[in-house]
């Protein structure tokens, strides 16, 4: 489904490969691991990141989105980086979008209000009762007139005031009547009845002009209220120096003739957040849009950003829509919104079911959810991931019919990943886990990360990290962050990576457990692929690696080497009869251990390197001087009619049940004891007849007869380990102190 580059290493590179089907991943794991391509060996391991649900259940989700309300034509894009915001601003300006740039910071701000339409000299002063309005008439100034009128805006009465100065604004009149009983508010008449006000294009330049002589004035961060009412402009401007801001308020507030008609009002704005929250809040870079094509939604804006490589630093995109208005169910009996949703859902089903031959699975639909702005979202579930791509290619950005209208249909991939961290890891790498969570939350703003503790003790309990969203790129990058965390530090012995096999026995497991406890680390072992991973905070993994190095060096210093000599053809019978001589005489003389493997026609010499070389020379000399090649070479494949053991050539005393070949119990027991090794593969572990050309598997009766009862448990453990190497559905826990399988 996808290939993601992770990082370069000293001898290659690491990639994450995602498959749509589990079986395909298994095939790749088995066939690619160890494969040599252009002299480079490929190493493949299972990923620690898993899907949210079992692969046998639904795991392919598609979000279908449509709209019950129209766009307001306004929107905004939030960026993490200033340069990206400026580049996007230039792009949309070239595309003739009406937009403005805002830098949102914690700098001191001031609200600027002025009127760009002259007052008509009339104002409604609203009161709760007619008596309150009558009592307020005594506040009327000379040359002003006032009369009491009814109010259509749910007020009992209003005082219509005329003849006041045209420079007076709402604040002037408010200050005169605010302490009157029953006073509600003031509305000054401007323009003509029914007039729609729009902010003048010159507003930004005029505001910059009145503040330009203040050095700390931030001229690039002027923010306008998109709603213009009653001919008044509202804007927010910022200063880097609060003292200059206060000076500007003192010099300009309430003055006339500076900008617009009447007085200009300045008021310092204070952040509602607590100081500690404000101090940690990141700067935001915002593009505000006005009069955007009403057919546009946020996905159209996202497409423009992606096409121009400007989406990486986007935090949020929104196109505002009108609020959904529900009709009164008592009077109409019909909920228009619900009817539109049902009609759209039915049409959506028809679209998908009309071309079922396009899909590999039949889609299922979850109940839709409607937001207050009329955006409806439903989840479509497929059993095959390929169907999601097919659906997007065929139906995204199409038109879907509602009850009495239509809407644009959006199909968006919905992704959920879950990372499970066991209790041992949460105990030894708590800091790294928190750093990874914090990093992904700060770096990838368009996805959601939820942390769930699976136990009562948060610091030591297993943990589940849930990553979800519809941004494929950011979810993939977040997945790689946690995947890298879960890989830990791969241990390699400095001189020969193959020497790591010394750790995969009972003594090695005990040493690893001791190192874990002493260094506060967790060591994960793979018996199948012979590698270790070390997990820990700070320098703990390096300390553990040094301890492992010291253990391996100590083994190499004191360990025995093994050399294998092939027995020349025709010498086997005489060597078997002289077995005591080799083991007691040559072995003791040179301080080595000698094992005669009759079935393999080999002699193994075990000991120190210099002692082995001397013993090997003595054995070969004995062969050339003492042993006489037999004129009649015995048959190497004894039939069932022979009464000689094919290994030691003594009289056979046991007949195998399945194939009928004969041997002696002692030789059979020696051969089967070699199967106690838990590192054997399933093929190497196969217990069969010792005759070279016979592949008959020994019966359980034969095995129980040959093996001593105390050794049956060792054989069973080795058999189970060999089985685990072939069955990918069952794996053993990689911890050195855990014997569980799953």
N, C-alpha and C positions, 0 to 999 in steps of 0.2 A: 504493500500500500504506500509506503514512504521510506526514504532513506535519508537519515540526518547525519551530517558530520559532527563529531564530538570534539576531538582534539588530536594533535600530533603527539607521537611518543618518540623515544630515542631511536627505535628501529621500525617505525611504521606509523599507522594512523588508526583511529578508532571510529567506527560508525555504528549508529543504531538503526536497525532494520525492522520495520513494522509490517506484519502480515495480517491480511483480512481473516484468514482461517488458521486455527491452531495446528491442523494437520500439516499445512504448508510450512509453518515454522519448525515443526518437528523434523520434517524431511530436510530442510536447510541445515538444521543443527547437526543432524547425523551425517549428511553428505559433505558439508563444507568444512567441518572441524578437522583440522590437520591437512586439508587440501593444499597442495603446493601450486602456486600460480606465479610464473616468471621468477622462480627461485625464492619466492616469499611464501612462508607457511601461514595459512589463515587459522586463527584461533577463534572459536565461536562459543559463547556462553549464553545461558538464559538471562533475559533482562529481569531486574528486580521490580520493574514497574508493571502493574497488572491492570486489566480493565475493571470497570466498576462492577460488572456482573459476570457470572460464569459464562463461558463461551457457548455453552449449550442453551443459554437463554438469549433473550433479545439484548443485543449490545450495539445496535446501529440506529441512532436517533436522528430525526430531521425535524427542525422547527419550521412550521408553516405560519406565516404572519400576514395578516391583512388588516385593513383600517375601516372603521365605521364612521370616522369623522374626517374632515378635510384639514389640510395643513394651514397653519396661520401665516406661512411664508417667512417665519423667523426660525433661527437656529443658532447653534454655536458648536465650535470644535475646541477642545481643550488639549493643549500640548504640554509635554514635559520639558522640552528644550526651546529656548528662545529662537535659535537659528531656524529650526524647523517651522516655528510659527511664522516668522518673517518670510520664509520661502513660500509657505502656503498662502500667506497674505498677498504676496506678489503674484502668485499663480492665479488666484481667484480674481484679482484686479484685472489681470490680462484677459480673463474669461468674462469680464464685465459683470461680475457679481457685486452686489452692494454689501460690502462688509467693512468692519473696522476691527482694529487690533487693540487688545487690552492686556496689560501686564498686571496680574493680581498679586499684590505683595502685602506685607504687614506695615507698609509705610503709612504715615499720617495722611488722612484723606479729608477733603472738604466737599460738601454738597453745594453746587451752584444752581440757583433757580432765577430765571428771568422770563419776561413776557415778550414775545416777538409780535404780538397783536395788541393794538391799543385798546384800552378799556372803553366801554360805551357809557361810563359814568353811572351805571346802574348795578345794584347788588341786592341779592336776597339774603336776609339775615334770618335764619331758621330757629324757631322756638318750639317747645313742647306743647304750649297752649296759647290761645288767643290772649289771655290775661297777661301772660309773660311778655308777649309781643307789645301789648299796650304799655306796660310798665317800662319797657326799654326805650320808648319814644323820647324820654327826657334826655337821652344821650345824643340827640340829634344836634349837629352844629349849625351855626348861622349859615344861611343860604342853602342849606340842605333841606330836602323834603322827604317825607316818609309816609307810607300808608300800609295798612294791614291787609294782606291778601291770603287766600287759601293756598295750601301747598299740595301739590299732587304727588309728592315723594314721601308720603306717609308721615309728614309733620302736621301738627294741628294748625299752625299758622306761621306766616313769614312776614317780615317787615321789608317792604320794597324801598330801598334807600336810593335817592337820586341827588345829583348835584355835588357829590364829593369830588375831590381832586382826582384827575385821571392818572396822576403818578402814584396814588394809593393802591396798594395791592391787598391780598387776602390777609396778610399779617397785620397791616395797619388797622383794618376794620376789626379783625379778630381781637386785637389788644383793647379796643374800645368797649366791646360787648361781652368779653369772655367771663366777666364776673356777674353778669345778669342772670337772674334765676331762669332756669329752663332753656338757656342758650345751647344750641346744638352745633351750628357752624355757619360758614359764609360761602356764598357763591357769587363771584363777580361776572357780569356778562361781557363777553368779548366777541368780536366778529359779528356774523349774521346768523340767524336761526338755522340750525341744521348743518352748519359748516363743519367739514372734516379737516382737522388740523394736521399738518405734517411738518416735521422739523426742518428748518431752513438748511440748505446745503452749506451755508456760510457759518453755521453755528460753531463748528470746531475751530475754524480759523479765528473767529472773534474771541472765543475763550482763550485761545493761545495768546492772542494779542494783549489781553488785559493782565495776564500773569507772566508775560515773557521776561520782565525785568527782575523776577525773583529767581535767584540762582538755583535753588533746590526744587523748582517746579519741574515735574515730570511730564513733559509735553507729549510723550508717546503713549501715555496711559490714560487718556481721557475716555471715560465711559459714560454713554448717554442712556437714559431710560427710554426704551423703544416706544413706550406708551406716551403719546403726546396728548394732553387734555387741556381744553380751555385756553389754548394759545400759549402755554407755558412750557419751557424747556428745562429739563432737569439733567444735570451732569455731575459726575464724580471726578475730581482731579486729585492728584497726589503730590506731596512734597517730601523730600528726603530729610528736611529740617523742620521740626514741629514749630520752632520759634518763628520761622519765616511764615509758616502757615497761619499762625495766630496773628502775625503782623498784617498779613493780607486780609484776614477777616476784619480786623480793626479798621483798615484803610478803605475797604471796598463795600462792606456789608451796609445795605440800606441806602446807598448812593444812587443818584439818578444821572442819566446822560452818559453812562459808561457802556452799556450794552442793552439793546432792545428798547422797549418802551416802559417807562416807570422804573421802579427800584430793582436793583439786583440784590439777591439774598445769598449770603454765605453762612454755612453752619458746619462746624467741625463734626466729623463722624467718628464714633468710638466703636472698636471691635467688640462684638458681643461675646466672643470666646474668652475663656480664661487666659491669663497671661502665659501660663506654661504651655497651653495648647497652641496659642498664636505663635509663640517663639519657635515651635517645632514644625509649624505648617510650611510646606514647600511653596515656592513661588509657582504661579500658574500663568500660562500664556494662552490667551483666549482669542479666537476669532468669532465675532458676532455677525450674524447674517440677517438681512432684512429683504423683504420682497423677493424671496426665492420662488421659483416656479412652484405652484401649488401641487403639481404632480410629483415633486421630488420628495424622497424620504432619506433617512440617514444612510441607507445602503448606496444610494446614488452618490452621496458625498464621499463615502468611503472608497467607492470605485475610482473617483477622480484622484483621491489622495494616493491610492495604490498604483494607479497608472503612472503617476509622477514620482514614485519612490519617496513619498512623504508620510506614509502611514506608520512607520516604525515608532515614532515618538508621540503618537496620538494617544491620549488617555481616555477621551470620551467624545462621542459625536451624538448630537441630538438635533432633531428637527421638530419643533413644537407643533402640536395639533390642538384643535379646538376641543374643549371639554365635551364629554358625552352627555347629552340631555335626554333623560328618560321621561317619557310621557306619563301622565297620571294614570295609574292602572285602574283607579276607581271609575274615572270618566270614560276611558277608552277601552279598558279590558285587555289591552294588548301592550306588551313591552316591546317596543320597536327594536331596541338593541338586541334582545334575545332572539327575536325573529330573524334579524339580519345574520346573527351568528349561526343559527340553525340552517338557514338557507345557504350560507357560504360553506358550511361544513358538508352539507349534502352535495353541493356542486363540486367541492374538493374531492369527495369520494368518487363522484362520477368521472372526474378528470383522470384519476389514477386507475380506476377499474375499467375504463373504456379501452385501455391499452395494456392489459395485464401481460401480454406477450413480451412487453419491454422489460419486465421485472422477473427476477429469479425467485422472489418470495412475495407473499401477499401482505400488503401493509395493514397495520392496525393503528387506530386513532385514539388518543387520550382526550378526555374532556377539555374543551378550550377554556382559556382564561382571558378576560377582557379587562384592560387597564382603564383608569378614569379618562384617559385621552382618546379612548376608542380603539386602541391597538389590541388586536385579538391574536393570541398565540395558542397553537395546539401542537402536540408532539406526535409525529408519525414514526412508527417503529417498523423496521425491516429486520429480517433474519440474515440478510446478506448485505455486506458493506457496499458491494458494487451497485446495488439498487439506489443508494443515496446519490452517487454520482450521476446515474441515469436520470433520476427524478430532477435534480438540479439543472441538468443540461436541457431537459425537455419542458419544464414547467416554471422555472424561476423567472420572475419579472413578467409573468403573464397576467391577464385580467381574470378576476373571479367575480361571478355575479352574486350580488346581495339580493335582498327582498325587492327593493325598488331602484337600486342603483348598482354600481360596480366598484371594485377596488383593485389596486395592484396587489399581486400575490408575491410574497417573498419566501424562498426556501433556503434555510440556513442550517448548516451542519451543527449539531449539538454534541459536544464531546465531554466525557467525564472520565478522568483517570483517578485511580486510587493507589496509594503507596502504603504498604503495610510494613511497619517497623517493629521488630520483636522486642521483648522486654530487655534482652541483653544489650541491644544496640542503644535503646533509649537511656540505659544506665551509663554507658561508656562514652557516648558522643552527644550529650544533650546540647552542648554549645554549638556544635556543627549543625545539628538539626534546626535549632532556632535561627542560626545565621542563614541557612538555606531558605527557611520560610520567610524571614524578613527580606532577604535579597529578592526573591521572586515577587513578593508583594509590592516592593518598591520599583522593581524593574519592569514588571509586566502588569500594567494597570488594568488591562481589558479582560482579565480573567479573575476568577474568585478562588481563594484557597481557604479551605476549612480544615482545622485540626481537631481530631476526635480522639480522646484518651479512652482506651478500652479496659481500664482498670481503676481501682480506687486511688492508688498511689501514682500521681501524675508523672513524677520524675522517673519512675522505674516500670511503669505499666506499658504494655504494647500500645502502639499509636497507629492511627490511620489518618493519612493526609489526602484530602479530596481536592482535586483540581478540576474545575469545570468552566465552561464558557463556549463561545462560538468562534473564537479567533484561533484558527488551526496553528498558525505560526507561533503565537505566544504560548499556547498550551504545549506545543512540541518543545519549545525552548525551556519551559518550566520543568517538563518531564526530564529533559536531559540534565538539568541541575540536580534533581533528586536522584536520577539514575547514576550520575557521577558520584554523588554522596554515598549511595548504597554499594558502590564498587570498592570503597575503602582503598587501602594501599596494598597492591599485589606484591607479595614477597618473592624475591628471587635471590638465590644464593650467589654470592659475588663471582665465584670462579666457575661453577658448573651448575646450571639450574636443575640438572638431573639428580643432584645430591639431595634434593628435597625429599626423596623417597624414604630417607632414614627416619622421617617424622611420622610415617604412616604405619606404625606398629604400636603395640600396647605401651612400650616405654616412651615412644615419642608423644603419644596422646597425653600421658601423664605429665611430661615436661611442658607441653603446650598449655595444659591446664594451670600448671604452676606459674608460667610466665604471664598468663592472663591475670591471675590474682595479684601478682606482684606489680604489674605495670598498669592495672586498671584498663585493660583492653579486651576486645572480643576477637578471637581468631577463628575464622571460618575456613574449613578444610573441604576440598573436593577430592575424594578418594578415586573418582572416575578419571579425572584429568590431572591429578597430582599437582595441585597448586594451593597456595594459602592466600587469604586476604586478611589484613589486620585493620581493625577499627579502633579509633580512640581519639580523644581531643588533644590538641596542641602537639607536643613532641612524643606522646605516649607510643604511637606506632613505630617511630624510629627506635625508641628504647627497646621495644619488644623484638624488633628485627635484629638488633645487635645481640640480644640474648639468644635468639635462634641461631644466629651465625656462630656464636661461641659453642653452642651445643653440637652443631654439625662439625665444627673444627675438632672438637674433642672426640667425636666418633671417628672421624677420619684419622686422627692421631693414633687411636688404639684399636681400630677395627681390623678384622681379618679380610684378606682378599681371597678370591676363588679363581682357580684356573681349571679348565676342563680339557682332558686329553681323550681323544677318540681311540678306542681299542682297535688295533689292527685286525683285519679280517683273519679269522682262524685262531686267534689267541684267546678268545673269550672263555672257553671251557677251562683252560689251564689257569687263567687269571682268577676265575671264580674259586678254583680249588686252592689258589695261593692267597686268597683274600686276607687271611690272618697275617701272612708275612708282610704284605703291603701296609696293613693297618698298624701292626705291632712293631715291626722292625723299622721300615722306612719312615713311618709316621713318627715314632719316638726319636729316631736318630736326628730327624730334621725339625722336630717340634711342629708338625703339621697334622691335620686331620684328613684322612683319605676315605672317600666314599666310592664304592663301586656300584654304578647304576647299570645293571645287566640289561634291562629292557632297552635302554638308550645306547648300549655299547660304549659307555663312557666311564672315565675315572675323574672324580672331582677332588682337587687338592685345595685345602683351606688353611690359611695361616698368613704370616707376615710375608711381604713381597720377596725379600731376599731368601727366606726359608723355602718358599714355594719354588723358586727358581732352582735351588739345589735339589729339592725332592723330585721335581720334574726331570732333571738330568739323571738322577739315580734310577728312576722308573724306566726311562727310555734305554738306559744302559742295561738294565735287567732284562728288558725285552730282547735286546740284540744279542746278549751273551747267554742267557739261560733258557728262554722259551724257545721251543722248537715248533715251527709252523706245522699244524696238523695236516696230514696228507688228505684226510677225508673231512671236509668241512661239514659240520652238522647243519641240517636244514634249519633255517631261521624261522620258518613258519610251521611249527609243529601242528599236525592235524589232531583230531580228537582221538585217533586210534593210538597215538604215541602216549606212553606213560612217563615221559620226561618233562620236567618243567622247562619252558622255553627261556627262562632267565638263568637259573642256577644249574640246570641239567641234572638235578637230583630227581628221585622218583616223585612224581606228582601225587598229591593226596587230596586234590579238590577239583571238581568239574563244574564249570559255570553253567547256570540254568538256561540262559538264552541261546548261546551259541555252541555249547558243548565242549569248548576248549578246556584243556586241563593245565593245572599249575599247582604249585605248593602254596599253602596258606601264608607262609612267611613272606614270600616274594610279593604276593598279592597285597598283603598288609603294608609292605614297604612302599609299593607303588601308590596305594590309595592315601597314604599319609602325606603325600605331596600335594594333595587337594585341600589341605587345611589352610592354605594361603588365601587370605581374604582379598588380596589384590588381583587375583586371577580374573580374566574375562569369562563370560558365559561359555564361550567356545573352548577355552583352555580348561575350564572346570569340568567339562563333560567326562563322566566316569564310564569308561568303556573297557572292553576286553584288551588285555596287554599284547595280544598278537598284533603285529604291525599292519597286516592287511585286513584285520577284522574291526568293524565299526559297531559291533553289537553293544548296546548299552546294558550295563549290569542291572539285574533286577534288584528290587529292594531286599529280597531274601538273601541274595549274595552279599550285598553291602552290610547288612546286619550281622551276617556270619563272619565276614572278614574283619570288620572294624570292631575294636573293643568297645563296650558300652560307654565308658567314660569319654571316648573320643567322638562319639556320635554328635554331641553338641557342637564341637568344633567344626565338624563337617557340615552340619546344618547351617551354622553362621556363615561359613564360606560360600555355601550354596546360595543363601539369601543375598549376600553382597554381589555375587555374580549375576543374579537375577535382576538386581536394581540397575545394573549397568546397561541392560537391554530394554527394560520397561520404562518409558519416559513418563508414564502416568503416575508412577510412584517414585519418590526420591527420598533419600535420607537427609535429615537435618544436617547442615554443614558445620554446626558447632562441635567443638572438640569434646564437649561434655554432654552431648545429647545423642541418644540412640533412637529417637522417634523417626517415623516415616510419615509421609503424607501423600 
